Amino acid sequence: MNFKITYATLISVVCLLTGCIAVSHMKSSTNNFDFQAHRGGRGLMPENTIPAMLAVMDNDKVTTLEMDLAITMDKQVVVSHDPTLNPIITTKADGTYIKANEFTIYQMDYRELQKFDVGLKPHPRFSQQKKLAVSIPTLSDLIDSVEQKGKRVGRTMRYNIEIKSVDGKDGIEHPAPEEFVDLVVNLIKQKNILDRTTIQSFDLRPLKVLHQKYPNIQLAYLVEGKETVNVELNIAQLGFTPFIYSPEYQYVTKKVVDFCHANNMKIIPWTVNTKSEMDALMALGVDGIITDYPNLIGN
């Protein structure tokens, strides 16, 4: 009788400890998971704007602010997904709309760019998006605003910034890769956020420049479409192993995840916009997600 009681007690203790360890591991994994607000969470706020970045900081589950970069004619690094002003989101100073490809950021100085609004026009894809008057910010002003709020509320944010360049568009829509890279790196060094910044791109050229000139910067290789699954080939074309492999989410498989981890790469898919998709990708073992809807995180 005494043996059975002791044995049962022992089993109960082991199960309890095992459960505690499992819960502890799950909590640790969640804590290390990189939840990124795509363009500052454009499902909720005007994309790539300072108000969007500040608003999403109120969500303590968001770890990283994701954004895109362009360069103006006067060499200002600005936060914009498109090299030409996007007619879906842009309004002229007089309230009228623009046409596609009517204004190219690289052919405008920043003072001229500030005259356009990118927050008032209703977005056809994001009905929850709050509307407000706001212009395209410089990366410098955005970082300053985020860092100031971070000090006030006790939060330290990470940055994931994309160099938007395309082979064949150098000197037309953006500077050549080396100049683009230098403008960006010099700024993030000046702002003292280098250790909290990842630079990402679909374009292999700036990634190769960054790897050669600034080997300590964390890099993310963005990949879209079915080619996502050809991880080994994609990395071979890049010529080095990036810190992060960032594929279009619907092409992510367990095999892709396992390959990344076996080769010391994190995998952070984009753009994951439903809770069920988030849960499925987390079950596959991804290291983070990029989403337009940070309000879904943790729900």
C-alpha positions as CSV (number, residue, x, y, z in Angstrom):
1,M,0.0,0.0,0.0
2,N,2.8,2.4,0.9
3,F,4.6,1.6,-2.4
4,K,1.5,2.3,-4.5
5,I,0.9,5.6,-2.7
6,T,4.5,6.6,-3.2
7,Y,4.5,5.6,-6.8
8,A,1.2,7.4,-7.5
9,T,2.5,10.5,-5.8
10,L,5.7,10.3,-7.8
11,I,3.9,10.0,-11.1
12,S,1.7,13.0,-10.1
13,V,4.7,15.1,-9.3
14,V,6.5,14.1,-12.5
15,C,3.4,15.0,-14.5
16,L,3.0,18.3,-12.7
17,L,6.7,19.2,-13.3
18,T,6.5,18.1,-16.9
19,G,3.4,20.3,-17.4
20,C,5.1,23.2,-15.7
21,I,8.2,22.8,-18.0
22,A,5.9,22.6,-21.1
23,V,4.0,25.8,-20.0
24,S,7.3,27.5,-19.2
25,H,8.7,26.6,-22.6
26,M,5.6,27.8,-24.4
27,K,5.7,31.1,-22.6
28,S,9.4,31.5,-23.4
29,S,8.7,30.7,-27.1
30,T,5.9,33.2,-27.2
31,N,8.1,35.9,-25.6
32,N,10.7,35.3,-28.2
33,F,8.3,35.4,-31.1
34,D,8.6,38.5,-33.4
35,F,5.2,40.1,-34.0
36,Q,5.7,42.7,-36.7
37,A,3.2,45.5,-37.6
38,H,3.2,45.6,-41.4
39,R,3.6,49.3,-42.5
40,G,2.7,50.1,-38.9
41,G,-0.5,48.1,-39.0
42,R,-2.2,49.4,-42.2
43,G,-5.3,47.5,-41.5
44,L,-6.0,50.0,-38.7
45,M,-4.1,53.2,-39.5
46,P,-2.7,55.0,-42.6
47,E,0.3,53.0,-43.7
48,N,3.9,53.9,-43.1
49,T,3.0,57.0,-41.1
50,I,4.1,58.3,-37.7
51,P,0.6,58.1,-36.2
52,A,0.4,54.4,-37.2
53,M,3.7,53.6,-35.6
54,L,2.9,55.4,-32.4
55,A,-0.6,53.8,-32.2
56,V,0.7,50.3,-32.6
57,M,3.2,50.8,-29.8
58,D,0.2,50.6,-27.4
59,N,-0.1,46.9,-28.3
60,D,2.5,45.4,-26.0
61,K,2.6,42.2,-28.1
62,V,4.0,44.0,-31.1
63,T,7.8,43.8,-31.0
64,T,8.8,45.2,-34.4
65,L,7.7,48.1,-36.6
66,E,7.9,47.1,-40.3
67,M,8.2,49.9,-42.9
68,D,9.4,50.7,-46.4
69,L,11.9,53.3,-47.7
70,A,12.2,55.6,-50.6
71,I,14.7,58.4,-51.4
72,T,13.8,61.9,-52.5
73,M,15.6,64.1,-55.0
74,D,17.3,66.0,-52.1
75,K,18.5,62.6,-50.6
76,Q,16.0,62.4,-47.8
77,V,15.2,58.9,-46.6
78,V,11.4,58.7,-46.5
79,V,8.9,56.1,-45.4
80,S,6.9,54.9,-48.4
81,H,6.0,51.6,-49.9
82,D,5.9,52.9,-53.4
83,P,8.5,54.8,-55.4
84,T,5.7,56.7,-57.1
85,L,2.9,58.3,-55.1
86,N,0.1,55.7,-54.7
87,P,-3.3,56.9,-56.1
88,I,-5.1,54.5,-53.7
89,I,-4.0,56.5,-50.7
90,T,-2.7,59.9,-51.9
91,T,-4.6,63.2,-52.1
92,K,-3.3,66.6,-53.4
93,A,-3.3,69.6,-51.2
94,D,-6.5,70.9,-52.8
95,G,-8.2,67.6,-52.0
96,T,-8.2,66.2,-55.5
97,Y,-6.8,62.7,-56.4
98,I,-3.8,61.8,-58.4
99,K,-3.2,59.4,-61.3
100,A,-1.0,56.3,-61.2
101,N,2.7,57.1,-61.9
102,E,2.0,60.8,-61.9
103,F,4.6,61.7,-59.2
104,T,7.9,59.8,-58.6
105,I,9.4,60.4,-55.2
106,Y,13.0,60.3,-56.4
107,Q,12.1,63.2,-58.8
108,M,10.7,65.3,-56.0
109,D,12.3,67.1,-53.1
110,Y,10.9,66.5,-49.6
111,R,9.3,69.9,-49.3
112,E,7.2,69.2,-52.4
113,L,6.4,65.7,-51.1
114,Q,5.0,67.1,-47.8
115,K,2.2,68.8,-49.7
116,F,0.5,65.4,-50.4
117,D,-1.8,63.7,-47.9
118,V,-1.7,59.9,-47.5
119,G,-4.2,59.4,-44.7
120,L,-7.6,60.9,-45.7
121,K,-8.6,58.9,-48.7
122,P,-10.7,55.8,-47.8
123,H,-8.8,52.6,-48.6
124,P,-10.8,50.1,-50.6
125,R,-9.1,47.1,-48.9
126,F,-9.0,48.3,-45.3
127,S,-12.4,49.4,-44.0
128,Q,-11.2,49.5,-40.4
129,Q,-8.4,52.0,-41.2
130,K,-8.7,55.2,-39.2
131,K,-8.6,58.3,-41.5
132,L,-6.6,61.3,-40.6
133,A,-4.6,64.1,-42.3
134,V,-0.9,63.0,-42.5
135,S,2.0,63.2,-45.0
136,I,4.8,60.8,-45.8
137,P,7.4,61.2,-43.1
138,T,11.2,61.1,-43.1
139,L,12.7,58.0,-41.5
140,S,14.5,60.4,-39.2
141,D,11.4,62.0,-37.9
142,L,9.6,58.6,-37.5
143,I,12.5,57.2,-35.5
144,D,12.6,60.2,-33.3
145,S,8.9,60.0,-32.6
146,V,9.0,56.3,-31.8
147,E,12.1,56.6,-29.5
148,Q,10.5,59.5,-27.6
149,K,7.3,57.6,-27.0
150,G,9.3,54.6,-26.1
151,K,11.1,56.5,-23.3
152,R,7.7,57.8,-22.1
153,V,6.0,54.5,-21.9
154,G,9.0,52.2,-21.2
155,R,9.1,50.4,-24.5
156,T,12.0,49.6,-26.8
157,M,10.9,48.8,-30.3
158,R,12.7,47.0,-33.1
159,Y,12.7,48.2,-36.7
160,N,12.4,46.2,-39.9
161,I,13.0,48.5,-42.8
162,E,12.8,47.6,-46.4
163,I,14.9,49.0,-49.2
164,K,12.6,49.3,-52.1
165,S,14.7,49.0,-55.2
166,V,14.4,47.2,-58.6
167,D,17.1,46.4,-61.0
168,G,16.7,48.7,-64.1
169,K,15.2,51.6,-62.1
170,D,18.4,53.0,-60.6
171,G,18.6,56.7,-61.2
172,I,14.9,56.8,-62.1
173,E,12.9,55.6,-59.0
174,H,15.8,55.4,-56.6
175,P,19.6,55.7,-56.3
176,A,21.9,52.8,-57.1
177,P,22.1,50.1,-54.4
178,E,25.3,51.3,-52.8
179,E,24.2,54.9,-52.4
180,F,20.7,53.8,-51.2
181,V,22.3,51.5,-48.6
182,D,24.8,54.1,-47.4
183,L,22.0,56.7,-46.9
184,V,20.0,54.3,-44.8
185,V,22.8,52.8,-42.7
186,N,24.3,56.3,-42.0
187,L,20.9,57.4,-40.6
188,I,20.2,54.3,-38.4
189,K,23.8,54.6,-37.1
190,Q,23.2,58.3,-36.3
191,K,19.9,57.4,-34.5
192,N,21.8,54.7,-32.5
193,I,19.3,51.9,-33.4
194,L,21.6,49.7,-35.4
195,D,21.4,46.8,-32.9
196,R,17.6,46.9,-33.1
197,T,17.2,47.2,-36.9
198,T,16.8,44.6,-39.6
199,I,17.1,45.7,-43.2
200,Q,15.1,43.7,-45.7
201,S,14.7,43.6,-49.5
202,F,13.4,41.6,-52.4
203,D,16.3,43.0,-54.4
204,L,19.5,40.9,-54.1
205,R,21.7,43.9,-54.9
206,P,21.3,46.0,-51.7
207,L,21.5,42.8,-49.6
208,K,24.8,41.9,-51.1
209,V,26.1,45.4,-50.6
210,L,25.0,45.4,-47.0
211,H,26.6,42.0,-46.4
212,Q,29.9,43.1,-47.8
213,K,30.1,46.6,-46.3
214,Y,28.1,46.2,-43.1
215,P,28.4,42.5,-42.1
216,N,27.1,43.1,-38.5
217,I,23.7,44.3,-39.7
218,Q,20.9,41.8,-39.5
219,L,19.4,41.1,-43.0
220,A,16.1,39.7,-44.2
221,Y,15.7,38.2,-47.7
222,L,12.1,38.8,-48.9
223,V,10.7,36.2,-51.3
224,E,7.3,36.0,-53.0
225,G,5.4,33.4,-55.0
226,K,6.0,29.7,-55.4
227,E,9.7,30.3,-55.5
228,T,9.5,30.6,-51.7
229,V,9.7,26.8,-51.4
230,N,13.1,26.7,-53.2
231,V,14.9,28.0,-50.2
232,E,18.2,26.3,-51.0
233,L,18.3,27.8,-54.5
234,N,17.2,31.2,-53.3
235,I,20.0,31.3,-50.7
236,A,22.5,30.1,-53.3
237,Q,21.5,33.0,-55.6
238,L,21.9,35.4,-52.7
239,G,25.4,34.1,-52.0
240,F,25.2,34.1,-48.2
241,T,22.9,33.0,-45.4
242,P,20.8,35.9,-44.2
243,F,19.6,36.3,-40.6
244,I,16.0,36.0,-41.7
245,Y,14.2,34.3,-44.6
246,S,11.0,36.2,-45.1
247,P,8.6,34.5,-47.6
248,E,5.0,35.1,-48.7
249,Y,3.1,33.3,-46.0
250,Q,0.8,31.0,-48.1
251,Y,3.8,29.1,-49.5
252,V,5.4,28.3,-46.2
253,T,5.6,24.6,-45.4
254,K,7.1,22.6,-42.6
255,K,10.0,21.6,-44.9
256,V,10.7,25.3,-45.6
257,V,10.7,26.0,-41.8
258,D,12.9,23.1,-41.0
259,F,15.4,24.0,-43.7
260,C,15.7,27.6,-42.4
261,H,16.3,26.4,-38.8
262,A,18.8,23.7,-39.9
263,N,20.7,26.5,-41.6
264,N,20.6,29.0,-38.7
265,M,18.0,31.3,-40.3
266,K,14.9,32.6,-38.8
267,I,11.7,32.5,-40.9
268,I,9.2,35.3,-40.7
269,P,6.4,35.2,-43.3
270,W,4.4,38.1,-44.7
271,T,1.6,39.3,-44.7
272,V,-0.5,37.2,-42.3
273,N,-3.9,38.8,-41.8
274,T,-6.2,36.3,-40.1
275,K,-6.0,34.6,-36.7
276,S,-6.3,31.1,-38.2
277,E,-3.4,31.8,-40.5
278,M,-1.3,33.1,-37.6
279,D,-2.1,30.0,-35.6
280,A,-1.3,27.6,-38.4
281,L,2.1,29.3,-39.1
282,M,3.0,29.3,-35.4
283,A,2.2,25.6,-35.3
284,L,4.7,25.1,-38.1
285,G,7.4,26.7,-36.0
286,V,7.9,30.1,-37.7
287,D,9.9,32.7,-35.7
288,G,7.6,35.6,-36.3
289,I,4.8,37.0,-38.5
290,I,4.3,40.3,-40.3
291,T,0.6,41.4,-40.3
292,D,-1.6,44.4,-41.3
293,Y,-3.8,43.6,-38.3
294,P,-1.7,43.7,-35.1
295,N,-5.0,43.7,-33.1
296,L,-5.4,40.0,-33.9
297,I,-2.1,39.1,-32.2
298,G,-2.7,37.1,-29.0
299,N,-6.5,37.0,-29.4
